[in-house]
């Protein structure tokens, strides 16, 4: 991936994280609601991990761009 694509991916993850609900609607009840919440929790955690990795990739690209490589 090129530096602009990595930066764009990082911005897309930022958008996804701010757009993703963290809880199922309160009107949802029962076993299906708990199952959906568990999956939603996993997705939110996965996005957070991906965001950290994307930030590391952006930082690495910035260092590479600044070097005489």
PDB file of N, H, CA, C and O in Angstrom:
ATOM      1  N   UNK A   1       0.838  -1.179   0.000  1.00  0.00           N
ATOM      2  CA  UNK A   1       0.000   0.000   0.000  1.00  0.00           C
ATOM      3  C   UNK A   1       0.885   1.245   0.000  1.00  0.00           C
ATOM      4  O   UNK A   1       1.964   1.264   0.593  1.00  0.00           O
ATOM      5  N   UNK A   2       0.423   2.236  -0.650  1.00  0.00           N
ATOM      6  H   UNK A   2      -0.453   2.221  -1.132  1.00  0.00           H
ATOM      7  CA  UNK A   2       1.149   3.494  -0.645  1.00  0.00           C
ATOM      8  C   UNK A   2       0.718   4.340   0.542  1.00  0.00           C
ATOM      9  O   UNK A   2      -0.329   4.104   1.144  1.00  0.00           O
ATOM     10  N   UNK A   3       1.532   5.314   0.863  1.00  0.00           N
ATOM     11  H   UNK A   3       2.383   5.505   0.374  1.00  0.00           H
ATOM     12  CA  UNK A   3       1.257   6.181   2.002  1.00  0.00           C
ATOM     13  C   UNK A   3      -0.132   6.835   1.932  1.00  0.00           C
ATOM     14  O   UNK A   3      -0.841   6.838   2.938  1.00  0.00           O
ATOM     15  N   UNK A   4      -0.549   7.393   0.769  1.00  0.00           N
ATOM     16  H   UNK A   4       0.027   7.389  -0.049  1.00  0.00           H
ATOM     17  CA  UNK A   4      -1.895   7.987   0.718  1.00  0.00           C
ATOM     18  C   UNK A   4      -3.014   6.971   0.961  1.00  0.00           C
ATOM     19  O   UNK A   4      -4.031   7.299   1.573  1.00  0.00           O
ATOM     20  N   UNK A   5      -2.827   5.750   0.483  1.00  0.00           N
ATOM     21  H   UNK A   5      -2.001   5.484  -0.014  1.00  0.00           H
ATOM     22  CA  UNK A   5      -3.859   4.721   0.699  1.00  0.00           C
ATOM     23  C   UNK A   5      -3.938   4.331   2.172  1.00  0.00           C
ATOM     24  O   UNK A   5      -5.027   4.119   2.705  1.00  0.00           O
ATOM     25  N   UNK A   6      -2.792   4.238   2.822  1.00  0.00           N
ATOM     26  H   UNK A   6      -1.908   4.410   2.390  1.00  0.00           H
ATOM     27  CA  UNK A   6      -2.788   3.909   4.251  1.00  0.00           C
ATOM     28  C   UNK A   6      -3.459   5.023   5.042  1.00  0.00           C
ATOM     29  O   UNK A   6      -4.260   4.756   5.938  1.00  0.00           O
ATOM     30  N   UNK A   7      -3.140   6.257   4.716  1.00  0.00           N
ATOM     31  H   UNK A   7      -2.490   6.473   3.988  1.00  0.00           H
ATOM     32  CA  UNK A   7      -3.767   7.391   5.409  1.00  0.00           C
ATOM     33  C   UNK A   7      -5.283   7.396   5.179  1.00  0.00           C
ATOM     34  O   UNK A   7      -6.055   7.652   6.104  1.00  0.00           O
ATOM     35  N   UNK A   8      -5.698   7.116   3.955  1.00  0.00           N
ATOM     36  H   UNK A   8      -5.071   6.909   3.204  1.00  0.00           H
ATOM     37  CA  UNK A   8      -7.127   7.060   3.639  1.00  0.00           C
ATOM     38  C   UNK A   8      -7.814   5.937   4.413  1.00  0.00           C
ATOM     39  O   UNK A   8      -8.930   6.107   4.903  1.00  0.00           O
ATOM     40  N   UNK A   9      -7.150   4.800   4.519  1.00  0.00           N
ATOM     41  H   UNK A   9      -6.243   4.662   4.120  1.00  0.00           H
ATOM     42  CA  UNK A   9      -7.713   3.680   5.280  1.00  0.00           C
ATOM     43  C   UNK A   9      -7.876   4.047   6.743  1.00  0.00           C
ATOM     44  O   UNK A   9      -8.868   3.689   7.378  1.00  0.00           O
ATOM     45  N   UNK A  10      -6.894   4.762   7.272  1.00  0.00           N
ATOM     46  H   UNK A  10      -6.088   5.053   6.757  1.00  0.00           H
ATOM     47  CA  UNK A  10      -6.971   5.202   8.664  1.00  0.00           C
ATOM     48  C   UNK A  10      -8.162   6.135   8.876  1.00  0.00           C
ATOM     49  O   UNK A  10      -8.868   6.034   9.879  1.00  0.00           O
ATOM     50  N   UNK A  11      -8.377   7.039   7.929  1.00  0.00           N
ATOM     51  H   UNK A  11      -7.803   7.121   7.114  1.00  0.00           H
ATOM     52  CA  UNK A  11      -9.519   7.951   8.028  1.00  0.00           C
ATOM     53  C   UNK A  11     -10.838   7.176   7.922  1.00  0.00           C
ATOM     54  O   UNK A  11     -11.804   7.501   8.612  1.00  0.00           O
ATOM     55  N   UNK A  12     -10.878   6.161   7.069  1.00  0.00           N
ATOM     56  H   UNK A  12     -10.093   5.897   6.509  1.00  0.00           H
ATOM     57  CA  UNK A  12     -12.092   5.344   6.946  1.00  0.00           C
ATOM     58  C   UNK A  12     -12.382   4.611   8.245  1.00  0.00           C
ATOM     59  O   UNK A  12     -13.540   4.488   8.645  1.00  0.00           O
ATOM     60  N   UNK A  13     -11.346   4.126   8.903  1.00  0.00           N
ATOM     61  H   UNK A  13     -10.405   4.226   8.579  1.00  0.00           H
ATOM     62  CA  UNK A  13     -11.540   3.464  10.193  1.00  0.00           C
ATOM     63  C   UNK A  13     -12.053   4.457  11.235  1.00  0.00           C
ATOM     64  O   UNK A  13     -12.926   4.126  12.036  1.00  0.00           O
ATOM     65  N   UNK A  14     -11.512   5.669  11.223  1.00  0.00           N
ATOM     66  H   UNK A  14     -10.802   5.938  10.572  1.00  0.00           H
ATOM     67  CA  UNK A  14     -12.003   6.697  12.150  1.00  0.00           C
ATOM     68  C   UNK A  14     -13.496   6.914  11.951  1.00  0.00           C
ATOM     69  O   UNK A  14     -14.255   6.999  12.916  1.00  0.00           O
ATOM     70  N   UNK A  15     -13.909   7.003  10.693  1.00  0.00           N
ATOM     71  H   UNK A  15     -13.292   6.934   9.909  1.00  0.00           H
ATOM     72  CA  UNK A  15     -15.328   7.207  10.382  1.00  0.00           C
ATOM     73  C   UNK A  15     -16.152   6.020  10.860  1.00  0.00           C
ATOM     74  O   UNK A  15     -17.214   6.196  11.459  1.00  0.00           O
ATOM     75  N   UNK A  16     -15.664   4.811  10.597  1.00  0.00           N
ATOM     76  H   UNK A  16     -14.802   4.668  10.111  1.00  0.00           H
ATOM     77  CA  UNK A  16     -16.410   3.610  10.991  1.00  0.00           C
ATOM     78  C   UNK A  16     -16.588   3.545  12.506  1.00  0.00           C
ATOM     79  O   UNK A  16     -17.656   3.190  13.005  1.00  0.00           O
ATOM     80  N   UNK A  17     -15.531   3.892  13.222  1.00  0.00           N
ATOM     81  H   UNK A  17     -14.664   4.181  12.816  1.00  0.00           H
ATOM     82  CA  UNK A  17     -15.598   3.827  14.686  1.00  0.00           C
ATOM     83  C   UNK A  17     -16.601   4.839  15.230  1.00  0.00           C
ATOM     84  O   UNK A  17     -17.367   4.527  16.141  1.00  0.00           O
ATOM     85  N   UNK A  18     -16.599   6.044  14.679  1.00  0.00           N
ATOM     86  H   UNK A  18     -15.976   6.298  13.939  1.00  0.00           H
ATOM     87  CA  UNK A  18     -17.543   7.041  15.186  1.00  0.00           C
ATOM     88  C   UNK A  18     -18.970   6.760  14.734  1.00  0.00           C
ATOM     89  O   UNK A  18     -19.918   7.224  15.368  1.00  0.00           O
ATOM     90  N   UNK A  19     -19.138   6.012  13.654  1.00  0.00           N
ATOM     91  H   UNK A  19     -18.368   5.635  13.139  1.00  0.00           H
ATOM     92  CA  UNK A  19     -20.474   5.713  13.137  1.00  0.00           C
ATOM     93  C   UNK A  19     -21.073   4.440  13.728  1.00  0.00           C
ATOM     94  O   UNK A  19     -22.290   4.257  13.704  1.00  0.00           O
ATOM     95  N   UNK A  20     -20.233   3.573  14.253  1.00  0.00           N
ATOM     96  H   UNK A  20     -19.244   3.722  14.272  1.00  0.00           H
ATOM     97  CA  UNK A  20     -20.684   2.267  14.755  1.00  0.00           C
ATOM     98  C   UNK A  20     -21.388   2.423  16.094  1.00  0.00           C
ATOM     99  O   UNK A  20     -20.828   3.000  17.026  1.00  0.00           O
ATOM    100  N   UNK A  21     -22.602   1.918  16.198  1.00  0.00           N
ATOM    101  H   UNK A  21     -23.057   1.449  15.441  1.00  0.00           H
ATOM    102  CA  UNK A  21     -23.248   1.949  17.516  1.00  0.00           C
ATOM    103  C   UNK A  21     -22.513   0.997  18.464  1.00  0.00           C
ATOM    104  O   UNK A  21     -21.937   0.001  18.027  1.00  0.00           O
ATOM    105  N   UNK A  22     -22.535   1.302  19.737  1.00  0.00           N
ATOM    106  H   UNK A  22     -23.003   2.111  20.093  1.00  0.00           H
ATOM    107  CA  UNK A  22     -21.865   0.440  20.715  1.00  0.00           C
ATOM    108  C   UNK A  22     -22.846  -0.430  21.485  1.00  0.00           C
ATOM    109  O   UNK A  22     -22.440  -1.331  22.218  1.00  0.00           O
ATOM    110  N   UNK A  23     -24.127  -0.164  21.320  1.00  0.00           N
ATOM    111  H   UNK A  23     -24.457   0.569  20.725  1.00  0.00           H
ATOM    112  CA  UNK A  23     -25.150  -0.949  22.013  1.00  0.00           C
ATOM    113  C   UNK A  23     -26.331  -1.203  21.092  1.00  0.00           C
ATOM    114  O   UNK A  23     -26.681  -0.368  20.258  1.00  0.00           O
ATOM    115  N   UNK A  24     -26.935  -2.366  21.259  1.00  0.00           N
ATOM    116  H   UNK A  24     -26.651  -3.044  21.937  1.00  0.00           H
ATOM    117  CA  UNK A  24     -28.159  -2.641  20.505  1.00  0.00           C
ATOM    118  C   UNK A  24     -29.268  -1.761  21.071  1.00  0.00           C
ATOM    119  O   UNK A  24     -29.181  -1.321  22.218  1.00  0.00           O
ATOM    120  N   UNK A  25     -30.298  -1.502  20.291  1.00  0.00           N
ATOM    121  H   UNK A  25     -30.369  -1.860  19.359  1.00  0.00           H
ATOM    122  CA  UNK A  25     -31.399  -0.678  20.797  1.00  0.00           C
ATOM    123  C   UNK A  25     -32.018  -1.266  22.070  1.00  0.00           C
ATOM    124  O   UNK A  25     -32.090  -2.484  22.228  1.00  0.00           O
ATOM    125  N   UNK A  26     -32.450  -0.409  22.951  1.00  0.00           N
ATOM    126  H   UNK A  26     -32.391   0.581  22.823  1.00  0.00           H
ATOM    127  CA  UNK A  26     -33.032  -0.879  24.217  1.00  0.00           C
ATOM    128  C   UNK A  26     -34.331  -1.654  24.004  1.00  0.00           C
ATOM    129  O   UNK A  26     -34.755  -2.422  24.867  1.00  0.00           O
ATOM    130  N   UNK A  27     -34.951  -1.446  22.852  1.00  0.00           N
ATOM    131  H   UNK A  27     -34.606  -0.822  22.150  1.00  0.00           H
ATOM    132  CA  UNK A  27     -36.190  -2.176  22.580  1.00  0.00           C
ATOM    133  C   UNK A  27     -35.918  -3.641  22.232  1.00  0.00           C
ATOM    134  O   UNK A  27     -36.841  -4.456  22.227  1.00  0.00           O
ATOM    135  N   UNK A  28     -34.679  -3.978  21.944  1.00  0.00           N
ATOM    136  H   UNK A  28     -33.929  -3.317  21.947  1.00  0.00           H
ATOM    137  CA  UNK A  28     -34.317  -5.368  21.658  1.00  0.00           C
ATOM    138  C   UNK A  28     -34.131  -6.091  22.985  1.00  0.00           C
ATOM    139  O   UNK A  28     -33.397  -5.621  23.854  1.00  0.00           O
ATOM    140  N   UNK A  29     -34.784  -7.216  23.139  1.00  0.00           N
ATOM    141  H   UNK A  29     -35.380  -7.598  22.433  1.00  0.00           H
ATOM    142  CA  UNK A  29     -34.686  -7.975  24.385  1.00  0.00           C
ATOM    143  C   UNK A  29     -34.502  -9.450  24.081  1.00  0.00           C
ATOM    144  O   UNK A  29     -34.779  -9.911  22.974  1.00  0.00           O
ATOM    145  N   UNK A  30     -34.036 -10.175  25.068  1.00  0.00           N
ATOM    146  H   UNK A  30     -33.811  -9.801  25.967  1.00  0.00           H
ATOM    147  CA  UNK A  30     -33.939 -11.615  24.945  1.00  0.00           C
ATOM    148  C   UNK A  30     -32.592 -12.102  24.436  1.00  0.00           C
ATOM    149  O   UNK A  30     -31.620 -11.354  24.330  1.00  0.00           O
ATOM    150  N   UNK A  31     -32.582 -13.391  24.126  1.00  0.00           N
ATOM    151  H   UNK A  31     -33.372 -13.999  24.212  1.00  0.00           H
ATOM    152  CA  UNK A  31     -31.368 -14.074  23.714  1.00  0.00           C
ATOM    153  C   UNK A  31     -30.763 -13.473  22.448  1.00  0.00           C
ATOM    154  O   UNK A  31     -29.549 -13.283  22.374  1.00  0.00           O
ATOM    155  N   UNK A  32     -31.588 -13.175  21.463  1.00  0.00           N
ATOM    156  H   UNK A  32     -32.574 -13.329  21.523  1.00  0.00           H
ATOM    157  CA  UNK A  32     -31.083 -12.602  20.215  1.00  0.00           C
ATOM    158  C   UNK A  32     -30.429 -11.247  20.467  1.00  0.00           C
ATOM    159  O   UNK A  32     -29.415 -10.918  19.851  1.00  0.00           O
ATOM    160  N   UNK A  33     -31.007 -10.466  21.366  1.00  0.00           N
ATOM    161  H   UNK A  33     -31.831 -10.732  21.866  1.00  0.00           H
ATOM    162  CA  UNK A  33     -30.437  -9.166  21.706  1.00  0.00           C
ATOM    163  C   UNK A  33     -29.054  -9.329  22.320  1.00  0.00           C
ATOM    164  O   UNK A  33     -28.128  -8.596  21.973  1.00  0.00           O
ATOM    165  N   UNK A  34     -28.911 -10.283  23.227  1.00  0.00           N
ATOM    166  H   UNK A  34     -29.663 -10.879  23.509  1.00  0.00           H
ATOM    167  CA  UNK A  34     -27.614 -10.515  23.872  1.00  0.00           C
ATOM    168  C   UNK A  34     -26.595 -11.030  22.861  1.00  0.00           C
ATOM    169  O   UNK A  34     -25.423 -10.658  22.913  1.00  0.00           O
ATOM    170  N   UNK A  35     -27.035 -11.876  21.952  1.00  0.00           N
ATOM    171  H   UNK A  35     -27.987 -12.179  21.910  1.00  0.00           H
ATOM    172  CA  UNK A  35     -26.133 -12.389  20.919  1.00  0.00           C
ATOM    173  C   UNK A  35     -25.668 -11.263  19.997  1.00  0.00           C
ATOM    174  O   UNK A  35     -24.488 -11.181  19.657  1.00  0.00           O
ATOM    175  N   UNK A  36     -26.582 -10.411  19.602  1.00  0.00           N
ATOM    176  H   UNK A  36     -27.541 -10.478  19.878  1.00  0.00           H
ATOM    177  CA  UNK A  36     -26.221  -9.262  18.754  1.00  0.00           C
ATOM    178  C   UNK A  36     -25.263  -8.334  19.488  1.00  0.00           C
ATOM    179  O   UNK A  36     -24.313  -7.827  18.892  1.00  0.00           O
ATOM    180  N   UNK A  37     -25.504  -8.108  20.768  1.00  0.00           N
ATOM    181  H   UNK A  37     -26.276  -8.520  21.252  1.00  0.00           H
ATOM    182  CA  UNK A  37     -24.620  -7.238  21.546  1.00  0.00           C
ATOM    183  C   UNK A  37     -23.221  -7.831  21.631  1.00  0.00           C
ATOM    184  O   UNK A  37     -22.231  -7.107  21.527  1.00  0.00           O
ATOM    185  N   UNK A  38     -23.137  -9.141  21.818  1.00  0.00           N
ATOM    186  H   UNK A  38     -23.942  -9.728  21.902  1.00  0.00           H
ATOM    187  CA  UNK A  38     -21.825  -9.788  21.902  1.00  0.00           C
ATOM    188  C   UNK A  38     -21.055  -9.624  20.594  1.00  0.00           C
ATOM    189  O   UNK A  38     -19.856  -9.344  20.606  1.00  0.00           O
ATOM    190  N   UNK A  39     -21.739  -9.795  19.476  1.00  0.00           N
ATOM    191  H   UNK A  39     -22.713 -10.022  19.466  1.00  0.00           H
ATOM    192  CA  UNK A  39     -21.087  -9.626  18.177  1.00  0.00           C
ATOM    193  C   UNK A  39     -20.714  -8.167  17.955  1.00  0.00           C
ATOM    194  O   UNK A  39     -19.632  -7.869  17.447  1.00  0.00           O
ATOM    195  N   UNK A  40     -21.593  -7.271  18.328  1.00  0.00           N
ATOM    196  H   UNK A  40     -22.471  -7.513  18.740  1.00  0.00           H
ATOM    197  CA  UNK A  40     -21.308  -5.843  18.204  1.00  0.00           C
ATOM    198  C   UNK A  40     -20.078  -5.465  19.031  1.00  0.00           C
ATOM    199  O   UNK A  40     -19.241  -4.684  18.580  1.00  0.00           O
ATOM    200  N   UNK A  41     -19.971  -6.013  20.230  1.00  0.00           N
ATOM    201  H   UNK A  41     -20.652  -6.647  20.597  1.00  0.00           H
ATOM    202  CA  UNK A  41     -18.796  -5.758  21.070  1.00  0.00           C
ATOM    203  C   UNK A  41     -17.519  -6.225  20.371  1.00  0.00           C
ATOM    204  O   UNK A  41     -16.494  -5.544  20.420  1.00  0.00           O
ATOM    205  N   UNK A  42     -17.585  -7.389  19.722  1.00  0.00           N
ATOM    206  H   UNK A  42     -18.418  -7.943  19.683  1.00  0.00           H
ATOM    207  CA  UNK A  42     -16.420  -7.911  18.994  1.00  0.00           C
ATOM    208  C   UNK A  42     -16.048  -7.011  17.818  1.00  0.00           C
ATOM    209  O   UNK A  42     -14.868  -6.759  17.574  1.00  0.00           O
ATOM    210  N   UNK A  43     -17.046  -6.531  17.097  1.00  0.00           N
ATOM    211  H   UNK A  43     -18.004  -6.735  17.295  1.00  0.00           H
ATOM    212  CA  UNK A  43     -16.788  -5.649  15.957  1.00  0.00           C
ATOM    213  C   UNK A  43     -16.154  -4.345  16.423  1.00  0.00           C
ATOM    214  O   UNK A  43     -15.187  -3.876  15.821  1.00  0.00           O
ATOM    215  N   UNK A  44     -16.683  -3.761  17.477  1.00  0.00           N
ATOM    216  H   UNK A  44     -17.468  -4.142  17.966  1.00  0.00           H
ATOM    217  CA  UNK A  44     -16.147  -2.509  18.009  1.00  0.00           C
ATOM    218  C   UNK A  44     -14.697  -2.714  18.453  1.00  0.00           C
ATOM    219  O   UNK A  44     -13.844  -1.867  18.186  1.00  0.00           O
ATOM    220  N   UNK A  45     -14.416  -3.823  19.122  1.00  0.00           N
ATOM    221  H   UNK A  45     -15.109  -4.510  19.339  1.00  0.00           H
ATOM    222  CA  UNK A  45     -13.048  -4.107  19.567  1.00  0.00           C
ATOM    223  C   UNK A  45     -12.119  -4.318  18.370  1.00  0.00           C
ATOM    224  O   UNK A  45     -10.976  -3.861  18.381  1.00  0.00           O
ATOM    225  N   UNK A  46     -12.606  -5.006  17.349  1.00  0.00           N
ATOM    226  H   UNK A  46     -13.534  -5.378  17.341  1.00  0.00           H
ATOM    227  CA  UNK A  46     -11.804  -5.237  16.147  1.00  0.00           C
ATOM    228  C   UNK A  46     -11.493  -3.936  15.430  1.00  0.00           C
ATOM    229  O   UNK A  46     -10.374  -3.743  14.953  1.00  0.00           O
ATOM    230  N   UNK A  47     -12.464  -3.048  15.348  1.00  0.00           N
ATOM    231  H   UNK A  47     -13.373  -3.205  15.735  1.00  0.00           H
ATOM    232  CA  UNK A  47     -12.230  -1.742  14.722  1.00  0.00           C
ATOM    233  C   UNK A  47     -11.208  -0.935  15.508  1.00  0.00           C
ATOM    234  O   UNK A  47     -10.361  -0.262  14.919  1.00  0.00           O
ATOM    235  N   UNK A  48     -11.279  -0.995  16.826  1.00  0.00           N
ATOM    236  H   UNK A  48     -11.967  -1.541  17.304  1.00  0.00           H
ATOM    237  CA  UNK A  48     -10.319  -0.266  17.655  1.00  0.00           C
ATOM    238  C   UNK A  48      -8.905  -0.801  17.432  1.00  0.00           C
ATOM    239  O   UNK A  48      -7.956  -0.024  17.329  1.00  0.00           O
ATOM    240  N   UNK A  49      -8.763  -2.109  17.360  1.00  0.00           N
ATOM    241  H   UNK A  49      -9.534  -2.741  17.444  1.00  0.00           H
ATOM    242  CA  UNK A  49      -7.460  -2.717  17.094  1.00  0.00           C
ATOM    243  C   UNK A  49      -6.957  -2.326  15.710  1.00  0.00           C
ATOM    244  O   UNK A  49      -5.783  -1.998  15.538  1.00  0.00           O
ATOM    245  N   UNK A  50      -7.840  -2.363  14.738  1.00  0.00           N
ATOM    246  H   UNK A  50      -8.794  -2.630  14.878  1.00  0.00           H
ATOM    247  CA  UNK A  50      -7.453  -1.975  13.375  1.00  0.00           C
ATOM    248  C   UNK A  50      -7.030  -0.516  13.322  1.00  0.00           C
ATOM    249  O   UNK A  50      -6.107  -0.165  12.587  1.00  0.00           O
ATOM    250  N   UNK A  51      -7.698   0.338  14.095  1.00  0.00           N
ATOM    251  H   UNK A  51      -8.448   0.053  14.691  1.00  0.00           H
ATOM    252  CA  UNK A  51      -7.349   1.762  14.115  1.00  0.00           C
ATOM    253  C   UNK A  51      -5.946   1.959  14.693  1.00  0.00           C
ATOM    254  O   UNK A  51      -5.164   2.750  14.166  1.00  0.00           O
ATOM    255  N   UNK A  52      -5.629   1.250  15.764  1.00  0.00           N
ATOM    256  H   UNK A  52      -6.264   0.608  16.193  1.00  0.00           H
ATOM    257  CA  UNK A  52      -4.286   1.350  16.355  1.00  0.00           C
ATOM    258  C   UNK A  52      -3.242   0.916  15.337  1.00  0.00           C
ATOM    259  O   UNK A  52      -2.215   1.577  15.183  1.00  0.00           O
ATOM    260  N   UNK A  53      -3.494  -0.186  14.642  1.00  0.00           N
ATOM    261  H   UNK A  53      -4.328  -0.723  14.767  1.00  0.00           H
ATOM    262  CA  UNK A  53      -2.547  -0.671  13.637  1.00  0.00           C
ATOM    263  C   UNK A  53      -2.436   0.294  12.466  1.00  0.00           C
ATOM    264  O   UNK A  53      -1.346   0.485  11.928  1.00  0.00           O
ATOM    265  N   UNK A  54      -3.536   0.899  12.066  1.00  0.00           N
ATOM    266  H   UNK A  54      -4.422   0.744  12.502  1.00  0.00           H
ATOM    267  CA  UNK A  54      -3.503   1.868  10.970  1.00  0.00           C
ATOM    268  C   UNK A  54      -2.698   3.101  11.368  1.00  0.00           C
ATOM    269  O   UNK A  54      -1.952   3.650  10.557  1.00  0.00           O
ATOM    270  N   UNK A  55      -2.852   3.532  12.616  1.00  0.00           N
ATOM    271  H   UNK A  55      -3.458   3.086  13.275  1.00  0.00           H
ATOM    272  CA  UNK A  55      -2.082   4.684  13.092  1.00  0.00           C
ATOM    273  C   UNK A  55      -0.590   4.368  13.095  1.00  0.00           C
ATOM    274  O   UNK A  55       0.229   5.220  12.754  1.00  0.00           O
ATOM    275  N   UNK A  56      -0.240   3.146  13.479  1.00  0.00           N
ATOM    276  H   UNK A  56      -0.905   2.454  13.756  1.00  0.00           H
ATOM    277  CA  UNK A  56       1.164   2.732  13.439  1.00  0.00           C
ATOM    278  C   UNK A  56       1.681   2.722  12.006  1.00  0.00           C
ATOM    279  O   UNK A  56       2.817   3.121  11.745  1.00  0.00           O
ATOM    280  N   UNK A  57       0.850   2.268  11.086  1.00  0.00           N
ATOM    281  H   UNK A  57      -0.072   1.944  11.297  1.00  0.00           H
ATOM    282  CA  UNK A  57       1.254   2.241   9.678  1.00  0.00           C
ATOM    283  C   UNK A  57       1.443   3.650   9.131  1.00  0.00           C
ATOM    284  O   UNK A  57       2.388   3.903   8.385  1.00  0.00           O
ATOM    285  N   UNK A  58       0.558   4.564   9.494  1.00  0.00           N
ATOM    286  H   UNK A  58      -0.210   4.359  10.101  1.00  0.00           H
ATOM    287  CA  UNK A  58       0.687   5.959   9.058  1.00  0.00           C
ATOM    288  C   UNK A  58       1.976   6.547   9.620  1.00  0.00           C
ATOM    289  O   UNK A  58       2.722   7.212   8.900  1.00  0.00           O
ATOM    290  N   UNK A  59       2.242   6.305  10.904  1.00  0.00           N
ATOM    291  H   UNK A  59       1.636   5.765  11.488  1.00  0.00           H
ATOM    292  CA  UNK A  59       3.469   6.815  11.514  1.00  0.00           C
ATOM    293  C   UNK A  59       4.705   6.247  10.812  1.00  0.00           C
ATOM    294  O   UNK A  59       5.671   6.971  10.570  1.00  0.00           O
ATOM    295  N   UNK A  60       4.673   4.971  10.490  1.00  0.00           N
ATOM    296  H   UNK A  60       3.888   4.383  10.686  1.00  0.00           H
ATOM    297  CA  UNK A  60       5.802   4.345   9.793  1.00  0.00           C
ATOM    298  C   UNK A  60       5.994   4.961   8.411  1.00  0.00           C
ATOM    299  O   UNK A  60       7.125   5.195   7.985  1.00  0.00           O
ATOM    300  N   UNK A  61       4.904   5.222   7.720  1.00  0.00           N
ATOM    301  H   UNK A  61       3.985   5.033   8.067  1.00  0.00           H
ATOM    302  CA  UNK A  61       4.998   5.856   6.398  1.00  0.00           C
ATOM    303  C   UNK A  61       5.573   7.256   6.499  1.00  0.00           C
ATOM    304  O   UNK A  61       6.375   7.664   5.659  1.00  0.00           O
ATOM    305  N   UNK A  62       5.167   7.994   7.523  1.00  0.00           N
ATOM    306  H   UNK A  62       4.515   7.662   8.206  1.00  0.00           H
ATOM    307  CA  UNK A  62       5.697   9.337   7.710  1.00  0.00           C
ATOM    308  C   UNK A  62       7.201   9.302   7.980  1.00  0.00           C
ATOM    309  O   UNK A  62       7.953  10.136   7.474  1.00  0.00           O
ATOM    310  N   UNK A  63       7.629   8.330   8.780  1.00  0.00           N
ATOM    311  H   UNK A  63       7.018   7.653   9.192  1.00  0.00           H
ATOM    312  CA  UNK A  63       9.059   8.193   9.047  1.00  0.00           C
ATOM    313  C   UNK A  63       9.819   7.804   7.782  1.00  0.00           C
ATOM    314  O   UNK A  63      10.905   8.320   7.517  1.00  0.00           O
ATOM    315  N   UNK A  64       9.250   6.906   7.018  1.00  0.00           N
ATOM    316  H   UNK A  64       8.368   6.486   7.233  1.00  0.00           H
ATOM    317  CA  UNK A  64       9.877   6.486   5.773  1.00  0.00           C
ATOM    318  C   UNK A  64       9.953   7.644   4.783  1.00  0.00           C
ATOM    319  O   UNK A  64      10.974   7.844   4.125  1.00  0.00           O
ATOM    320  N   UNK A  65       8.876   8.397   4.684  1.00  0.00           N
ATOM    321  H   UNK A  65       8.047   8.235   5.218  1.00  0.00           H
ATOM    322  CA  UNK A  65       8.866   9.546   3.779  1.00  0.00           C
ATOM    323  C   UNK A  65       9.895  10.600   4.207  1.00  0.00           C
ATOM    324  O   UNK A  65      10.483  11.275   3.361  1.00  0.00           O
ATOM    325  N   UNK A  66      10.107  10.738   5.509  1.00  0.00           N
ATOM    326  H   UNK A  66       9.629  10.189   6.195  1.00  0.00           H
ATOM    327  CA  UNK A  66      11.038  11.744   6.011  1.00  0.00           C
ATOM    328  C   UNK A  66      12.502  11.290   5.915  1.00  0.00           C
ATOM    329  O   UNK A  66      13.422  12.106   5.982  1.00  0.00           O
ATOM    330  N   UNK A  67      12.696  10.003   5.761  1.00  0.00           N
ATOM    331  H   UNK A  67      11.949   9.340   5.707  1.00  0.00           H
ATOM    332  CA  UNK A  67      14.074   9.497   5.679  1.00  0.00           C
ATOM    333  C   UNK A  67      14.621   9.705   4.275  1.00  0.00           C
ATOM    334  O   UNK A  67      13.904  10.103   3.357  1.00  0.00           O
ATOM    335  N   UNK A  68      15.877   9.432   4.141  1.00  0.00           N
ATOM    336  H   UNK A  68      16.459   9.108   4.887  1.00  0.00           H
ATOM    337  CA  UNK A  68      16.515   9.590   2.822  1.00  0.00           C
ATOM    338  C   UNK A  68      16.450   8.298   2.030  1.00  0.00           C
ATOM    339  O   UNK A  68      17.165   8.161   1.037  1.00  0.00           O
ATOM    340  N   UNK A  69      15.644   7.374   2.420  1.00  0.00           N
ATOM    341  H   UNK A  69      15.063   7.485   3.226  1.00  0.00           H
ATOM    342  CA  UNK A  69      15.495   6.059   1.789  1.00  0.00           C
ATOM    343  C   UNK A  69      15.240   6.143   0.357  1.00  0.00           C
ATOM    344  O   UNK A  69      15.093   5.115  -0.305  1.00  0.00           O
TER     345      UNK A  69
END
